[in-house]
Amino acid sequence: STRVCTDLESGDFDAIVVVSPSTKEIPEVLRKALEPTLALDKGAENKGCTLVPVSLPAKRLVYSATGPLDRDYDDLRRFSEAGCAGIKRALAAGAKAPLLMSCGSMPNGTVKEASTCTLLGALGAVYVPLEMRESVKERAKKVNLIGWNGDK
């Protein structure tokens, strides 16, 4: 199931997945958790997914960078792909109840558009085909709960 949750201190989630073009746009508590990793690896800020421990009940923070958004071929797919990659990384780390958060937007775009694409990408990552759900019950779902730290 999916649930809106605006509280990063919620104990209902075992990972926080943040999708953003830059760490400048994410909440301070999450940015502080990323600082040691970014000090070692400058590329982590704008490429791929980074998993770090965080001092919140979720224990895990996955930072999924969208990469640059200002090139002539960049569009909202950057948010969708980052949302998908972030959730997949959280699942690989053992998360069963990730809290998804989207920060930022495309230049000349809206936060709502970017958030919607992030959520759709994440939902695509946890989709299980009907045949699999019906035939292999233990693999019927990838997550127990997805939290959404965004607009309703």
C-alpha positions as CSV (number, residue, x, y, z in Angstrom):
1,S,0.0,0.0,0.0
2,T,1.0,3.6,-0.3
3,R,0.6,6.3,2.4
4,V,1.4,10.0,2.6
5,C,3.8,10.7,5.4
6,T,5.4,14.2,6.1
7,D,7.3,13.1,9.2
8,L,10.9,11.9,8.6
9,E,10.9,10.7,12.2
10,S,8.2,8.1,11.5
11,G,9.1,4.6,12.6
12,D,6.9,3.0,9.9
13,F,9.6,3.1,7.3
14,D,12.9,1.3,7.0
15,A,14.6,3.6,4.4
16,I,14.3,7.1,3.1
17,V,14.7,7.6,-0.7
18,V,15.4,11.1,-1.8
19,V,15.3,12.1,-5.4
20,S,16.9,15.5,-6.2
21,P,19.1,17.2,-8.7
22,S,21.3,18.5,-5.8
23,T,21.8,18.0,-2.1
24,K,21.2,21.7,-1.7
25,E,17.5,21.1,-2.0
26,I,17.1,18.3,0.6
27,P,16.3,18.7,4.3
28,E,19.2,19.5,6.6
29,V,19.1,16.3,8.6
30,L,19.5,14.3,5.4
31,R,22.2,16.6,3.9
32,K,24.3,16.1,7.1
33,A,24.1,12.3,6.8
34,L,25.4,12.6,3.2
35,E,28.3,15.0,3.9
36,P,30.9,12.3,4.8
37,T,30.1,10.4,1.7
38,L,30.2,13.5,-0.5
39,A,33.5,14.5,1.0
40,L,35.0,11.3,-0.3
41,D,33.1,11.0,-3.6
42,K,32.1,14.3,-5.3
43,G,30.5,12.3,-8.1
44,A,27.9,10.9,-5.7
45,E,26.1,14.3,-5.7
46,N,25.0,14.0,-9.3
47,K,25.3,10.4,-10.4
48,G,23.6,7.2,-9.4
49,C,22.4,6.1,-6.0
50,T,24.2,6.5,-2.7
51,L,23.2,4.5,0.4
52,V,24.3,5.9,3.8
53,P,23.2,5.4,7.4
54,V,21.0,8.1,8.9
55,S,20.2,9.0,12.5
56,L,16.5,8.6,12.0
57,P,14.2,5.6,12.7
58,A,14.5,4.6,9.1
59,K,18.2,4.0,9.5
60,R,19.0,4.0,5.7
61,L,19.1,7.0,3.4
62,V,19.2,6.4,-0.4
63,Y,20.1,9.6,-2.3
64,S,19.2,9.2,-5.9
65,A,20.5,12.1,-8.0
66,T,18.7,13.1,-11.2
67,G,21.9,14.4,-12.7
68,P,22.0,17.6,-14.7
69,L,18.7,19.1,-15.8
70,D,19.8,22.0,-18.0
71,R,20.8,20.2,-21.2
72,D,18.6,20.5,-24.3
73,Y,17.6,16.8,-24.1
74,D,16.8,16.6,-20.3
75,D,13.2,16.2,-19.3
76,L,11.0,14.8,-16.6
77,R,12.2,11.3,-17.3
78,R,15.3,12.2,-15.2
79,F,13.0,12.3,-12.1
80,S,11.2,9.1,-13.1
81,E,14.4,7.2,-13.7
82,A,15.9,8.5,-10.4
83,G,12.8,7.5,-8.5
84,C,13.0,4.0,-10.0
85,A,16.7,3.6,-9.3
86,G,16.4,4.9,-5.8
87,I,13.6,2.4,-4.9
88,K,15.6,-0.4,-6.5
89,R,18.6,0.5,-4.5
90,A,16.6,0.6,-1.3
91,L,15.1,-2.8,-2.1
92,A,18.6,-4.2,-2.8
93,A,19.6,-3.0,0.7
94,G,16.8,-5.0,2.2
95,A,14.1,-2.2,2.7
96,K,10.5,-3.4,2.7
97,A,8.9,0.0,3.6
98,P,10.7,2.9,1.9
99,L,9.7,6.5,2.3
100,L,10.0,8.4,-1.0
101,M,10.8,12.1,-1.2
102,S,11.2,14.3,-4.3
103,C,13.0,17.7,-4.1
104,G,13.5,20.2,-6.9
105,S,12.1,20.5,-10.4
106,M,13.1,21.0,-14.0
107,P,14.1,24.5,-15.0
108,N,10.9,26.2,-16.0
109,G,8.9,23.2,-14.6
110,T,6.9,22.8,-11.5
111,V,7.6,20.8,-8.3
112,K,4.3,19.0,-8.8
113,E,5.4,17.6,-12.2
114,A,8.7,16.4,-10.9
115,S,7.1,14.9,-7.8
116,T,4.5,13.0,-9.9
117,C,7.2,11.6,-12.2
118,T,9.3,10.6,-9.2
119,L,6.4,8.7,-7.7
120,L,5.4,7.0,-11.0
121,G,9.0,5.8,-11.5
122,A,9.1,4.4,-8.0
123,L,5.8,2.6,-8.4
124,G,7.1,1.1,-11.6
125,A,10.1,-0.3,-9.7
126,V,7.8,-2.2,-7.3
127,Y,5.3,-3.5,-9.9
128,V,4.9,-7.2,-10.0
129,P,3.2,-8.8,-13.0
130,L,-0.2,-10.4,-12.4
131,E,1.1,-13.9,-13.5
132,M,3.9,-13.7,-10.8
133,R,1.4,-12.5,-8.1
134,E,-0.9,-15.4,-8.8
135,S,1.6,-18.2,-9.3
136,V,4.3,-17.4,-6.8
137,K,2.7,-16.1,-3.7
138,E,5.9,-15.4,-1.8
139,R,7.0,-13.1,-4.6
140,A,3.6,-11.4,-4.9
141,K,4.9,-8.0,-3.6
142,K,8.3,-6.3,-3.4
143,V,7.4,-3.9,-0.6
144,N,4.9,-3.9,2.3
145,L,4.4,-0.1,2.2
146,I,5.6,2.9,0.2
147,G,5.6,6.2,2.0
148,W,5.2,9.4,0.0
149,N,6.7,12.6,1.5
150,G,5.1,14.9,-1.0
151,D,1.9,16.6,-1.8
152,K,-1.3,14.6,-1.6
